[in-house]
Amino acid sequence: MTYKFNYENATEKRQAQKEQGRNNIPKEDGQINHPEHLWRHEHLQVLQREALNGNVEKCREMILELPEYQRKDMKEMMIKSVAEMGRVIDL
């Protein structure tokens, strides 16, 4: 049985270190080993901004850059995101 420590709770962290010694959290390597995650994050932010600005053509271009299995969900997400601002976008 593995216990996951809550390092945001200082008391729990001190107790875990007393029982098991110092536990270091491994360094984040996501951007180095998985640059596509960073690209997707930035792509989503730009896409959402374009959708909120009503730039339908740019949104369609950007959605086509995504893998086919993500396109339908991304369209729905952008439509809902714009609707939350009280607007409508036709993707």
C-alpha positions as CSV (number, residue, x, y, z in Angstrom):
1,M,0.0,0.0,0.0
2,T,1.4,3.3,-1.1
3,Y,0.6,6.5,0.8
4,K,0.7,9.8,-1.1
5,F,1.9,12.6,1.0
6,N,0.2,15.9,1.1
7,Y,3.2,18.3,1.1
8,E,0.9,21.3,1.4
9,N,0.1,20.2,4.9
10,A,3.3,21.0,6.9
11,T,2.4,18.8,9.8
12,E,1.8,15.8,7.6
13,K,5.1,16.5,5.8
14,R,7.1,16.7,9.0
15,Q,5.5,13.5,10.3
16,A,6.2,11.6,7.0
17,Q,9.8,12.8,7.1
18,K,10.2,11.7,10.7
19,E,8.9,8.2,9.8
20,Q,10.5,7.7,6.4
21,G,13.2,10.2,6.1
22,R,13.4,13.0,3.6
23,N,11.3,12.6,0.5
24,N,12.3,14.8,-2.4
25,I,9.7,15.6,-5.1
26,P,11.2,14.8,-8.5
27,K,12.0,17.8,-10.7
28,E,9.4,18.6,-13.4
29,D,10.7,17.4,-16.8
30,G,7.5,17.8,-18.8
31,Q,8.6,20.6,-21.1
32,I,11.9,18.9,-21.9
33,N,10.6,15.4,-22.5
34,H,7.2,16.3,-23.8
35,P,7.3,19.6,-25.7
36,E,3.9,18.8,-27.3
37,H,2.2,19.5,-24.0
38,L,3.5,23.1,-24.0
39,W,2.4,23.5,-27.6
40,R,-1.1,22.3,-26.9
41,H,-1.4,24.6,-23.9
42,E,-0.3,27.6,-25.9
43,H,-2.4,26.6,-28.8
44,L,-5.5,26.3,-26.6
45,Q,-4.9,29.7,-25.1
46,V,-4.6,31.4,-28.5
47,L,-7.6,29.5,-29.8
48,Q,-9.7,30.5,-26.9
49,R,-8.7,34.2,-27.3
50,E,-9.5,34.1,-31.0
51,A,-12.9,32.5,-30.3
52,L,-13.7,35.2,-27.7
53,N,-12.7,37.8,-30.2
54,G,-15.1,36.3,-32.7
55,N,-12.4,35.4,-35.3
56,V,-14.2,32.4,-36.8
57,E,-11.8,31.7,-39.7
58,K,-8.7,31.7,-37.4
59,C,-10.5,29.4,-35.0
60,R,-11.3,27.0,-37.8
61,E,-7.7,27.0,-39.0
62,M,-6.4,26.3,-35.5
63,I,-8.9,23.5,-34.9
64,L,-7.7,21.9,-38.1
65,E,-4.2,21.9,-36.7
66,L,-5.3,19.5,-33.9
67,P,-5.6,15.7,-34.2
68,E,-8.9,14.7,-35.7
69,Y,-10.0,13.0,-32.5
70,Q,-9.8,16.3,-30.6
71,R,-11.6,18.6,-33.1
72,K,-15.2,17.9,-32.2
73,D,-14.6,18.4,-28.5
74,M,-12.5,21.5,-29.1
75,K,-15.3,23.0,-31.2
76,E,-17.8,22.3,-28.4
77,M,-15.5,23.7,-25.8
78,M,-15.0,26.9,-27.7
79,I,-18.7,27.4,-28.4
80,K,-19.4,26.9,-24.6
81,S,-16.6,29.2,-23.6
82,V,-17.9,32.0,-25.9
83,A,-21.5,31.3,-24.7
84,E,-20.4,31.9,-21.1
85,M,-19.5,35.4,-22.1
86,G,-23.0,35.9,-23.6
87,R,-22.0,35.6,-27.2
88,V,-22.4,33.1,-30.0
89,I,-19.8,31.7,-32.4
90,D,-20.5,29.5,-35.4
91,L,-17.7,26.9,-35.8
